[in-house]
Amino acid sequence: MGFEEEYQTFLNAHLQARTGERLRRLQEGHNQAEMLFLKQVWWPLYHHFKFLHPEYEVDDFKDGKRYLDFAYIRPAIRICLEVDGYGPHLKSISRWQFSDNLERQNQLVIDGWTVIRFSYDQVKEQPRRCQQIVQQVIGRWLGDELDQTSLSFLEKEVLRLAIRKGEAISPIEVEKYLKLSDKTVKKILSQLVDKKMLIPASGTMRIRSYRLGDQVKQPF
């Protein structure tokens, strides 16, 4: 399915699973900014919404409840993704409210969350840069999952480089990173293409760069 169908399925599944305040927050808090983030940043990277939770409820440091725009949750991984709008209300925010927002983020970090924040303008005007940041942050955690595969040590290291960078990698970068010869690097890259872990990103007769293939993206 395409984005629209998957998005509606994703949202409906969470709406049906919630009641009370959690349902109300999803109905009222999930708006244009959050939908644009999913469409322009998340979907082009992963083509699914697995492990992602909209308007996720967490305990507040003052014994109340707070809601994160999105929470990406897997075993040992908790990433908070926030999309902040810029509007007139920010000009009238009180000093107390400003401090409270900072305290909220500090508490999330203390509780083991990785917190990533984007402005609405970034999501709208610089989606590729936002994609790179998301891929780098999630890749820092998920690169360890490569250890569970049957890939060779060098193949895993090439994929970790691509995950951390968040964009296409060149053979020369791999040569410098692994301190290997051109011939050896070409062989490793060819093996990863055959396994659909990498796909050519530029060049035809002579490939100049590679990006992650679906065999790497989909499990994430």
Salt bridges, closest charged atoms under 4 A:
GLU21 OE2 - ARG24 NH2 2.66
GLU28 OE1 - ARG24 NH1 2.49
GLU55 OE1 - ARG25 NH2 3.76
ASP59 OD1 - LYS65 NZ 2.45
ASP60 OD1 - ARG66 NE 2.40
GLU82 OE1 - ARG104 NH1 3.41
ASP84 OD2 - ARG117 NE 2.84
ASP100 OD1 - LYS62 NZ 3.25
ASP100 OD2 - ARG66 NH2 2.70
GLU145 OE2 - ARG74 NH2 3.24
ASP147 OD1 - ARG160 NH2 2.61
GLU155 OE2 - LYS195 NZ 3.04
GLU157 OE2 - ARG160 NH1 3.00
GLU167 OE2 - LYS165 NZ 3.94
GLU173 OE2 - LYS165 NZ 2.71
ASP182 OD2 - LYS186 NZ 3.29
